Amino acid sequence: MNQALKEKIIAESKKIGIDKIGFTDGAPFSHLEESLREQKDAGHTTGFEHPDFEERIYPQKIFEDPRSIIAIALAYPTKMTQKAEMIRGERRGSFARASWGTDYHIILRERMNRLISFIEKEVPHELGPKFKPIVDTGELIDVAVAQRAGLGFIGKNGLLITEEFGSYVYLGEIITNIPFEKDVPMESQCGECTKCIDLCPTSALLGDGRMNGQRCLSYQTQTRGMMPEEYREKIRTVIYGCDICQQVCPFNQGKDTHYHKEMEPEPEIVTPLLRPLLTISNKEFKDKFGHLAGSWRGKKPIQRNAIIALGNARQKNALPDLLMVAEKDPRADIRATAFWSIGKIMGSRLDESMKASLVRLSAHEKDEVVRSEIKKILASFSEQEENN
C-alpha cells in the first residue's frame, strides 16, 4: 500500500506546487554530531540554530516513532522581471533573493499542510497517521534531510544543490510514522571546484560544506548590534543576506524559475531607496517589509545596513540625513554607524563646517564607541591637512 501511496503523494505534490519531493527514513543523522560539536566549540555558530544537538540529530527525540521523513523543495526566482525606477542621485539597497516575495516559511508551511491533508484522506484513520512539518527554524538540519532524501547534494557552500534549480530552493520536511521506501541520497558533484570558497569575501567557507557562520555576510546583516568594521564595506549596498556563494556556483548558472506567484519580487520593496530607511517608522517598516523573510529581525538591522550602504555608495546628498541620525538617534550603535558612513562619504575632504559639527558632537557624546568613530574621521582629516 505504501508504494502506491508514495506515488499518489508524488503526483499530488506536483498539483499543489511542490517542485521536488523525496523520501528517507527516520534514522538518526549520527554522522553530523561530531561536526556540529566542532562548529560550536570553534565559535562558528550564529545562535540562530536550534540549540539542542540531540534534537537536530535524532528525529525520535522530537517525534514518536519516526518511520519516514518527506523532504520537499520549492524553487524561487533569481531575476526580476521588472526593475525599480532609477532616481538620479539616489542609491538603492537590495535584499538577497531568498527574501524576495512572501516569507518562504509561510509558503512552505502552507504546501506541507496541504500535503498532510491529502495523506490523511488517503490513510485510514484507525492506522493513526501522525505528522510533524518542519522548516529551517525547526529542529532538523534541512539540507541533511534533503540530501538523504535524494533531492540534491550538499555543496562546498553548505547549501543543497539540485539538478533542476541549483541551490535556489526553499526546503522543508515532514516527519511521519508512515513507512515509505527511501530514495537514493545524492553524493557531492563539486569535484575540484572551489569557486564559492575562493570568492567568499570574508573567507567564511571552510571547504567541506561547513562555514564559520560568524563570518558569513548573511549573518552579519541580521545582527542587531554594531557591525564589526571588517564587514561593513564588504556588504556593499546589500541590506539583507548575501548571494555571492550562490551566484558564482557553476550549478546555478542560467537557473531562474518563476513557478510561484507569491515568490515574485516587488522591485520597490526588494530594492528600496536607501535614504528613506533612515527615518522609517516601525509601522511603515512593518507595512512595507513585514511580508518578507528578511524582516524577521525587525527594523533596526535593515536601518543600520542602509546607513552602511549609503557610506559604501558615497551618496553625498545623504550627509544631512546621516548627520541628523548621528546627532539625534537614541541608539548608540546607530549613531556610531552613521558617523562611520559620514566618514566614508567625506573621505579626506572634510570641510570646516562639518569639522566644527563633529567637534561639537564629540564633546557632547557620552558613548565611547560613538566618540571613537568621530575621532577616526577627525584624525583622517588632520592627517590629510598635515600631508598638504
Residue pairs with C-beta under 8 A, 6 or more apart in sequence:
2 178
2 179
2 180
2 181
3 181
5 119
5 122
5 123
5 178
5 180
6 23
6 180
6 181
8 122
9 21
9 70
9 115
9 118
9 119
9 122
10 21
12 115
12 118
13 21
13 72
13 115
16 111
16 114
16 115
16 118
17 74
17 111
17 259
17 260
18 72
18 73
18 74
18 111
18 115
19 73
19 74
19 75
19 164
19 165
19 169
19 257
19 259
20 72
20 73
20 75
20 151
20 152
20 162
20 164
20 165
20 169
21 70
21 71
21 72
21 73
21 151
22 70
22 71
22 146
22 149
22 150
22 151
22 183
23 68
23 69
23 70
23 71
23 149
23 150
23 180
23 181
23 182
23 183
24 68
24 69
24 71
24 145
24 148
24 149
24 150
24 182
24 183
24 185
25 67
25 68
25 69
25 182
26 59
26 60
26 63
26 65
26 66
26 67
26 68
26 69
26 175
27 59
28 57
28 58
28 59
28 60
29 56
29 57
29 58
29 140
29 141
29 144
29 145
29 148
30 57
32 56
32 57
32 141
32 144
33 53
33 57
35 210
36 53
36 56
36 57
37 53
39 45
39 210
39 213
40 53
42 212
43 212
43 214
44 206
44 210
44 211
44 212
44 213
44 214
45 213
45 214
46 213
46 214
46 216
46 219
48 213
48 219
48 222
49 56
50 56
50 137
50 138
50 139
52 61
52 139
54 61
55 61
55 62
55 139
56 139
56 140
56 141
59 66
59 69
59 140
59 175
60 66
61 139
62 132
62 139
62 140
62 175
63 130
63 132
63 175
63 177
64 130
64 177
65 130
65 177
66 175
66 176
66 177
67 176
67 177
67 178
67 179
67 180
68 175
68 176
68 178
68 179
68 180
68 182
69 140
69 145
69 149
69 173
69 174
69 175
69 176
70 115
70 149
70 173
70 174
70 176
70 180
71 142
71 145
71 146
71 148
71 149
71 151
71 171
71 172
71 173
72 108
72 111
72 112
72 115
72 171
72 172
72 173
72 174
73 146
73 151
73 152
73 160
73 162
73 165
73 169
73 170
73 171
74 104
74 107
74 108
74 111
74 169
74 170
74 172
74 259
74 260
74 263
75 162
75 164
75 165
75 168
75 169
75 257
75 259
75 260
76 97
76 98
76 100
76 101
76 104
76 168
76 169
76 170
76 257
76 260
76 263
77 97
77 100
77 101
77 168
77 256
77 257
77 258
77 263
77 264
77 265
78 97
78 168
78 252
78 255
78 256
78 257
79 256
80 265
80 267
80 270
80 271
81 258
81 264
82 267
83 267
83 271
84 92
84 267
84 268
84 271
85 268
87 273
89 315
89 317
90 273
90 274
90 275
90 315
90 317
91 237
91 273
91 274
91 309
91 310
91 313
91 315
92 237
92 271
92 272
92 273
92 274
93 237
93 238
93 239
93 271
93 272
93 273
93 274
93 277
93 305
93 306
93 309
94 237
94 238
94 239
94 270
94 271
95 238
95 239
95 240
95 241
95 269
95 270
95 271
95 292
95 294
96 218
96 238
96 240
96 241
96 242
96 243
96 294
97 168
97 241
97 243
97 246
98 104
98 170
98 241
98 243
98 293
99 240
99 241
99 270
99 292
99 293
99 294
100 263
100 264
100 265
100 270
100 292
101 260
101 262
101 263
101 264
101 265
101 292
102 262
102 263
102 291
102 292
103 291
103 292
103 293
103 295
103 296
104 135
104 170
104 263
104 293
105 135
105 136
105 137
105 293
107 170
107 260
107 262
107 263
108 135
108 170
108 171
108 172
109 133
109 135
109 172
111 172
112 133
112 172
112 174
113 133
115 174
116 131
116 133
116 174
119 129
119 131
119 176
119 178
120 129
120 131
123 129
123 178
128 177
129 176
129 177
129 178
130 176
130 177
131 174
131 175
131 176
132 174
132 175
132 176
133 172
133 173
133 174
134 140
134 142
134 172
134 173
134 174
134 175
135 142
135 171
135 172
136 142
136 171
136 172
140 173
140 175
142 160
142 171
142 172
142 173
143 154
143 158
143 159
143 160
143 171
144 154
145 171
145 173
146 152
146 160
146 171
146 173
147 153
147 154
147 160
147 185
147 186
148 182
148 185
149 173
149 182
149 183
149 185
150 183
150 184
150 185
150 186
151 160
151 162
151 169
151 171
151 186
152 160
152 161
152 162
152 163
152 167
152 169
152 186
153 160
153 161
153 186
153 187
153 188
153 189
153 190
154 160
154 161
154 188
154 209
155 161
155 167
155 188
155 190
155 196
155 209
155 249
155 251
156 188
156 190
156 193
156 194
156 196
156 197
156 205
156 207
156 208
156 209
157 167
157 196
157 197
157 200
157 205
157 209
157 211
157 245
157 246
157 249
158 205
158 209
158 210
158 211
159 167
159 245
159 246
160 167
160 169
160 171
161 167
161 189
161 249
161 251
161 252
162 169
165 255
165 257
166 246
166 249
166 251
166 252
166 253
166 255
167 246
167 249
167 251
167 252
168 246
168 252
168 255
168 256
168 257
188 209
189 251
193 250
194 207
195 248
195 249
195 250
196 205
196 244
196 245
196 246
196 248
196 249
197 205
197 207
199 244
199 245
199 248
200 244
200 245
201 217
201 234
201 244
202 215
202 216
202 217
202 230
202 231
202 234
203 215
204 211
204 212
204 213
204 215
204 216
204 217
205 211
205 245
206 212
213 219
216 242
217 231
217 234
217 235
217 238
217 241
217 242
217 244
218 241
218 242
220 227
220 228
220 231
220 235
221 235
221 238
221 239
221 240
221 241
221 242
221 301
221 305
222 240
222 241
222 297
222 301
223 301
224 297
224 298
224 300
224 301
225 333
226 333
226 336
226 337
226 369
227 235
227 304
227 305
227 308
227 337
229 340
232 308
232 311
232 312
232 340
233 312
235 242
235 305
235 308
235 309
235 312
236 309
236 312
237 274
237 309
237 312
237 313
238 305
238 309
239 272
239 274
239 277
239 302
239 305
239 306
239 309
240 294
240 301
240 302
240 305
241 294
246 252
258 264
269 288
269 289
269 292
270 292
272 288
274 306
274 309
274 310
274 313
274 315
274 318
275 310
275 315
275 317
275 318
275 321
277 302
277 303
277 306
278 303
278 306
278 307
278 310
278 318
278 321
278 322
278 325
279 321
280 288
280 299
280 303
282 299
285 295
285 298
285 299
285 302
286 295
289 295
289 302
294 302
295 302
300 331
300 334
303 334
304 333
304 334
304 337
307 322
307 325
307 334
307 337
307 338
307 341
308 337
308 340
308 341
310 318
310 322
310 341
310 345
311 322
311 340
311 341
311 342
311 343
311 344
311 345
312 344
314 344
314 345
315 345
316 345
318 341
318 345
319 342
319 345
319 346
319 354
322 338
322 341
322 342
322 345
323 338
323 342
323 354
323 357
325 334
325 335
325 338
326 335
326 338
326 339
326 342
326 361
327 335
327 361
329 335
329 338
332 367
332 369
332 370
333 369
335 365
335 367
335 370
336 367
336 369
336 370
336 372
336 373
337 373
339 358
339 370
339 373
339 374
339 377
340 373
340 376
342 354
342 377
343 373
343 376
343 377
343 380
346 354
346 377
346 381
347 380
348 380
348 381
348 383
348 384
350 358
350 377
350 378
350 380
350 381
350 384
355 378
355 381
358 374
358 377
358 378
359 378
361 374
362 371
362 374
362 375
362 378
365 371
365 374
